[in-house]
Amino acid sequence: MRKILDKYYGIFRKVKANYILLNLTQYGKLKHNKQLYRNFGLKKSIIAPISSEDFKNLPQELPWLDRPDSKEQLEWNPEFLIFDDATKEQLRQWPDNGYMVLKSFFSESEVDSINREVDRLIKDKIVDFNFTGRKIMFAHKHSDLLKRIAKNSKLNALLSFVLGRKVMPFQTINFIKGSEQRAHSDFIHMTTHPKGNLIAAWIALEEITADNGPLIYYPGSNKLPYLLNTEYNHGGNSLMIGDDAYLRYEEEVQKRISENHLQPKEFHAKKGDVLIWHANLLHAGKAILNENLTRKSMVVHFYAEGVICYHDLTQRPAILEQI
């Protein structure tokens, strides 16, 4: 049954008119976009397809740490002085590198509790892996513990400082094994206007080594132009999303990595370490060298409040449920 659903879902998702029908059924959850569209000068129905093409001629206001004077502004910001020395150093290198590492951010007991909770949800068949066979989506909807982790006040305060807007956790993904996913930026899936108002936290739930499929990231790739539908041949038109649109995207990402001589870095971590990454940071999952090993981890994605949220790849407005 799952293979059949996956097959026809692939056909369904290519037809933009189907998303209009879906948006109609979710009208109440999209209604807030009316004011946001007016705020940013976007003249469009809230149920219509939406993509980066719609924002080409609208002004952009980047997050403050993405601006040319960010390093100077950072040192003079009174909120910056409150952070501990280790966090300050991570913030200083954020504009250039697009990531931060927070050592031992979550305690071993917190991590052990998360792992027990995920094991329980799987064992009781409350959650399951999605079509990738690797990702458990939105497990927080079934767990107060996972909600508390996503809403951790210290983490949310730091991310709000980075973006210069209050952040809103809206999605969790749990992994038992490494993703082995090709290089990508989250922004093609979870897009914002203005650009850059997305941020992610990746929590190591066990020791991460070269053998169990660590996360790979490309320092400095955050400074590349955003790769969105306007920037590559996705094969679509006004009625249909292109065949192999995501494969074409992945190939363009690889091309840019090669052209810009970007060098990958592996995130080898201890339990409780957290990697924060920029909306435009390219990252991937390294091949698993030892199939007997797990790579337990949890990702939380955050949007900034007061921005337009959509999915550029499928050209539809985001239906958000705040955690």
C-alpha positions as CSV (number, residue, x, y, z in Angstrom):
1,M,0.0,0.0,0.0
2,R,2.8,2.4,0.9
3,K,4.5,1.9,-2.5
4,I,1.2,2.7,-4.2
5,L,0.6,5.8,-2.2
6,D,4.2,7.0,-2.8
7,K,3.7,6.4,-6.6
8,Y,0.5,8.4,-6.8
9,Y,1.7,11.1,-4.4
10,G,4.5,11.8,-6.9
11,I,1.9,12.3,-9.7
12,F,-0.3,14.4,-7.4
13,R,2.4,16.8,-6.3
14,K,3.3,17.8,-9.8
15,V,-0.1,19.3,-10.6
16,K,-0.3,22.9,-9.1
17,A,-4.1,22.9,-9.3
18,N,-4.1,20.1,-6.7
19,Y,-2.3,22.4,-4.3
20,I,-5.0,25.1,-4.8
21,L,-7.6,22.5,-3.7
22,L,-5.4,21.5,-0.7
23,N,-5.0,25.2,0.2
24,L,-8.8,25.7,0.2
25,T,-9.2,22.9,2.7
26,Q,-6.5,24.6,4.9
27,Y,-7.9,28.1,4.4
28,G,-8.1,28.8,8.1
29,K,-4.4,28.0,8.6
30,L,-3.4,30.2,5.7
31,K,-5.7,33.2,6.6
32,H,-2.9,34.9,8.5
33,N,-1.0,35.3,5.1
34,K,-3.5,38.0,4.0
35,Q,-1.9,40.6,6.2
36,L,1.6,39.3,5.6
37,Y,1.1,39.6,1.8
38,R,-0.2,43.2,2.2
39,N,2.8,44.0,4.5
40,F,5.3,42.9,1.9
41,G,3.4,44.2,-1.2
42,L,2.6,40.8,-2.6
43,K,-0.6,40.9,-4.7
44,K,-1.7,37.3,-4.8
45,S,-4.4,35.0,-3.5
46,I,-3.4,33.1,-0.3
47,I,-4.5,29.8,-1.9
48,A,-2.6,30.3,-5.2
49,P,0.8,28.7,-6.0
50,I,3.7,30.9,-4.7
51,S,7.4,30.8,-5.6
52,S,10.5,32.9,-5.5
53,E,9.5,34.3,-8.9
54,D,6.8,36.3,-7.1
55,F,9.4,38.1,-5.0
56,K,11.9,39.0,-7.7
57,N,11.0,42.7,-7.7
58,L,10.1,43.1,-4.0
59,P,12.6,44.6,-1.5
60,Q,14.6,42.3,0.6
61,E,15.8,42.9,4.2
62,L,18.3,40.3,5.3
63,P,18.7,39.1,8.9
64,W,21.1,41.5,10.6
65,L,24.0,39.0,10.8
66,D,23.8,38.5,7.1
67,R,24.6,42.2,6.4
68,P,28.1,43.5,5.5
69,D,28.5,45.4,8.8
70,S,27.3,42.5,11.0
71,K,30.6,41.8,12.7
72,E,30.9,45.4,14.0
73,Q,27.2,45.5,15.0
74,L,27.6,42.2,16.8
75,E,30.3,43.5,19.2
76,W,28.3,46.6,20.1
77,N,25.0,44.8,20.7
78,P,24.2,44.8,24.4
79,E,22.5,41.4,24.1
80,F,25.7,39.9,22.8
81,L,27.5,40.7,26.0
82,I,25.1,38.5,28.0
83,F,26.3,35.2,26.3
84,D,29.1,33.1,27.7
85,D,32.5,33.3,26.1
86,A,32.1,30.0,24.1
87,T,28.8,31.2,22.6
88,K,30.3,34.6,21.8
89,E,33.1,32.9,19.8
90,Q,30.5,30.8,17.9
91,L,28.5,33.9,17.1
92,R,31.5,35.8,15.8
93,Q,32.2,33.2,13.2
94,W,28.6,32.8,12.2
95,P,28.5,35.5,9.4
96,D,31.5,33.9,7.6
97,N,30.8,30.2,8.2
98,G,27.0,29.9,8.6
99,Y,27.1,27.5,11.5
100,M,27.6,27.2,15.3
101,V,28.5,24.3,17.5
102,L,27.2,24.3,21.0
103,K,29.1,21.7,23.1
104,S,27.1,19.7,25.7
105,F,24.1,21.9,25.2
106,F,21.7,19.1,26.3
107,S,22.7,16.9,29.3
108,E,23.2,13.2,29.0
109,S,20.0,12.6,31.0
110,E,18.0,14.8,28.7
111,V,19.4,13.0,25.6
112,D,18.7,9.6,27.2
113,S,15.1,10.7,27.9
114,I,14.7,11.7,24.2
115,N,16.0,8.4,23.0
116,R,13.6,6.5,25.3
117,E,10.7,8.6,24.2
118,V,11.5,8.0,20.5
119,D,11.9,4.3,21.1
120,R,8.5,4.2,22.8
121,L,6.8,6.0,20.0
122,I,8.2,3.6,17.5
123,K,7.5,0.5,19.5
124,D,3.9,1.6,20.2
125,K,3.5,2.4,16.4
126,I,2.5,6.0,17.2
127,V,5.1,7.2,14.7
128,D,6.7,5.7,11.6
129,F,9.4,6.6,9.1
130,N,8.3,8.6,6.1
131,F,8.8,7.6,2.5
132,T,12.6,8.0,2.8
133,G,12.7,5.2,5.4
134,R,15.1,7.4,7.4
135,K,13.0,10.3,8.8
136,I,10.4,10.4,11.5
137,M,8.4,13.6,10.9
138,F,6.7,15.7,13.6
139,A,7.1,13.2,16.4
140,H,6.7,16.2,18.8
141,K,2.9,16.1,18.1
142,H,2.8,12.9,20.1
143,S,5.2,13.8,22.9
144,D,5.3,16.6,25.5
145,L,8.9,15.9,26.1
146,L,9.9,16.5,22.4
147,K,7.9,19.7,22.4
148,R,9.8,20.9,25.4
149,I,13.1,20.1,23.7
150,A,12.0,22.1,20.6
151,K,10.9,25.0,22.8
152,N,14.0,25.1,25.0
153,S,14.1,28.7,26.1
154,K,17.9,29.1,26.0
155,L,18.0,27.7,22.5
156,N,15.1,29.7,21.2
157,A,16.6,32.9,22.7
158,L,19.9,32.3,21.0
159,L,18.3,31.7,17.6
160,S,16.1,34.7,18.0
161,F,19.2,36.8,18.6
162,V,20.8,35.4,15.5
163,L,17.9,36.2,13.2
164,G,17.0,39.5,14.9
165,R,13.4,38.2,15.1
166,K,11.6,35.9,17.5
167,V,11.8,32.4,16.2
168,M,9.0,29.8,16.0
169,P,9.8,26.1,16.1
170,F,7.5,24.4,13.6
171,Q,9.0,21.1,12.6
172,T,10.9,18.2,14.1
173,I,12.7,15.3,12.4
174,N,14.1,12.3,14.2
175,F,16.7,9.9,12.8
176,I,17.8,6.5,14.0
177,K,20.2,6.0,11.1
178,G,22.2,8.5,9.0
179,S,20.2,10.2,6.2
180,E,22.9,9.7,3.4
181,Q,21.1,12.6,1.7
182,R,22.9,14.5,-1.0
183,A,24.0,18.1,-0.5
184,H,21.2,20.7,-0.2
185,S,20.0,23.8,1.5
186,D,16.9,23.6,3.6
187,F,15.7,26.8,2.0
188,I,14.5,25.2,-1.2
189,H,12.0,23.2,1.0
190,M,11.2,25.8,3.7
191,T,11.5,29.2,2.1
192,T,10.9,32.7,3.5
193,H,10.4,36.3,2.3
194,P,12.5,38.1,3.3
195,K,15.2,35.5,2.6
196,G,17.2,33.9,5.4
197,N,14.5,33.8,8.1
198,L,14.9,30.0,8.7
199,I,17.3,28.4,11.0
200,A,17.9,24.8,12.2
201,A,19.2,23.0,15.3
202,W,20.7,19.5,14.9
203,I,20.9,17.6,18.2
204,A,23.3,14.6,18.5
205,L,21.5,11.9,20.5
206,E,24.6,9.7,20.6
207,E,28.3,9.9,19.7
208,I,28.7,10.8,16.0
209,T,31.8,9.5,14.3
210,A,33.1,9.0,10.7
211,D,31.5,5.5,10.7
212,N,27.9,6.1,11.5
213,G,27.0,8.6,8.7
214,P,27.7,12.0,10.2
215,L,26.3,15.2,8.9
216,I,28.5,17.0,6.3
217,Y,28.3,20.7,6.0
218,Y,30.1,23.3,3.8
219,P,31.4,26.3,5.7
220,G,30.9,29.6,3.9
221,S,28.2,28.2,1.6
222,N,25.7,30.4,3.4
223,K,27.2,33.4,1.6
224,L,26.4,32.0,-1.9
225,P,23.3,33.3,-3.7
226,Y,20.2,31.4,-2.7
227,L,19.5,28.6,-5.2
228,L,15.7,28.8,-5.8
229,N,13.4,28.1,-8.7
230,T,14.4,31.3,-10.4
231,E,18.0,30.2,-10.5
232,Y,18.0,26.8,-12.2
233,N,16.1,24.9,-14.8
234,H,13.6,23.0,-12.7
235,G,11.6,21.9,-15.8
236,G,8.2,23.2,-14.6
237,N,5.7,25.6,-16.0
238,S,2.6,27.6,-14.8
239,L,0.6,24.4,-14.5
240,M,3.0,21.7,-13.5
241,I,6.0,21.1,-11.3
242,G,8.9,19.8,-13.4
243,D,9.8,16.1,-13.7
244,D,12.8,15.4,-11.5
245,A,12.8,18.9,-10.2
246,Y,14.6,17.9,-7.0
247,L,17.2,15.8,-8.8
248,R,17.9,18.8,-11.1
249,Y,18.2,20.9,-7.9
250,E,20.7,18.5,-6.4
251,E,22.8,18.4,-9.5
252,E,22.9,22.3,-9.6
253,V,24.0,22.2,-5.9
254,Q,26.9,19.9,-6.8
255,K,27.9,22.2,-9.6
256,R,28.0,25.2,-7.3
257,I,30.1,23.2,-4.7
258,S,32.6,22.4,-7.4
259,E,32.7,25.9,-9.0
260,N,33.2,27.6,-5.6
261,H,35.8,25.0,-4.4
262,L,33.8,24.4,-1.2
263,Q,35.3,22.0,1.2
264,P,33.1,19.7,3.4
265,K,33.4,19.4,7.1
266,E,32.0,16.4,9.1
267,F,30.1,17.0,12.4
268,H,31.7,14.6,14.8
269,A,29.8,15.1,18.1
270,K,29.2,13.9,21.6
271,K,25.8,13.2,23.1
272,G,24.0,16.5,23.6
273,D,26.1,18.6,21.2
274,V,24.1,20.9,18.9
275,L,24.9,22.1,15.4
276,I,23.1,25.3,14.4
277,W,23.0,26.1,10.7
278,H,22.1,29.0,8.5
279,A,19.1,28.9,6.1
280,N,21.4,28.7,3.1
281,L,24.1,26.4,4.5
282,L,24.7,23.5,2.2
283,H,24.7,20.2,4.1
284,A,24.4,16.4,3.5
285,G,24.5,13.0,5.1
286,K,27.8,11.1,4.7
287,A,27.6,7.5,3.6
288,I,27.3,5.0,6.5
289,L,30.5,3.0,6.7
290,N,29.3,0.6,9.4
291,E,25.7,-0.5,8.8
292,N,25.5,-2.0,12.2
293,L,25.7,1.5,13.8
294,T,22.9,3.9,14.5
295,R,23.1,7.7,14.2
296,K,20.4,8.9,16.5
297,S,19.7,12.6,16.1
298,M,16.9,15.2,16.2
299,V,16.5,18.3,14.0
300,V,14.3,21.2,14.9
301,H,13.5,23.8,12.2
302,F,12.5,27.4,13.1
303,Y,10.9,30.2,11.1
304,A,11.1,33.8,12.2
305,E,7.8,35.4,13.1
306,G,6.3,38.0,10.8
307,V,7.7,36.7,7.5
308,I,6.0,34.9,4.5
309,C,6.7,31.2,4.7
310,Y,6.4,28.9,1.6
311,H,7.9,25.9,-0.1
312,D,9.7,27.1,-3.3
313,L,10.3,23.6,-4.6
314,T,6.6,22.7,-4.7
315,Q,5.5,26.3,-5.0
316,R,2.9,26.3,-2.2
317,P,2.4,28.4,0.9
318,A,3.5,26.8,4.2
319,I,0.8,25.4,6.4
320,L,2.3,26.1,9.8
321,E,1.5,24.7,13.2
322,Q,3.6,26.2,15.9
323,I,5.0,23.7,18.4
